[in-house]
Amino acid sequence: RYWKSSKYVPGSFRQGWHPPHPTFFVKQKVYKKCGLFDVTIRISADFELMLRFLEKYKISTYYIPKILVKMRTGGLSNKNLKNIIIANFNVLKSFKKNDIEVNYLLYPIYRIFPKILQLVNKPQD
């Protein structure tokens, strides 16, 4: 799976952007200040954590424009259409939990349709 990210721009989560979680590194003091993973959000806990750290607490960032991790297509949130929908409902809950406004009508267009295309175009094992 090739996931090309980009430098973080405040507000970009609302347009469907989010960094690849395998290469999201933070110092221990950030966890102490901003909190740990919210496991009640389950398959979207990584998204909620990054949203909270970047959008709510506005931690400083540095983008490394290099491939750091080789990742397979799939994972729990992209396993099937049902999980894609559940994950995106959890993502919307993450915005609400962190008091970050998002357009509930447009956001699914930004996130769900590209994932459905990825699932449909996934090579058969």
Secondary structure as UniProt FT lines:
FT   TURN            10..11
FT   HELIX           12..15
FT   HELIX           21..23
FT   HELIX           28..34
FT   HELIX           39..44
FT   HELIX           45..51
FT   HELIX           52..56
FT   HELIX           76..78
FT   HELIX           81..97
FT   TURN            98..99
FT   TURN            104..106
FT   HELIX           107..120
//
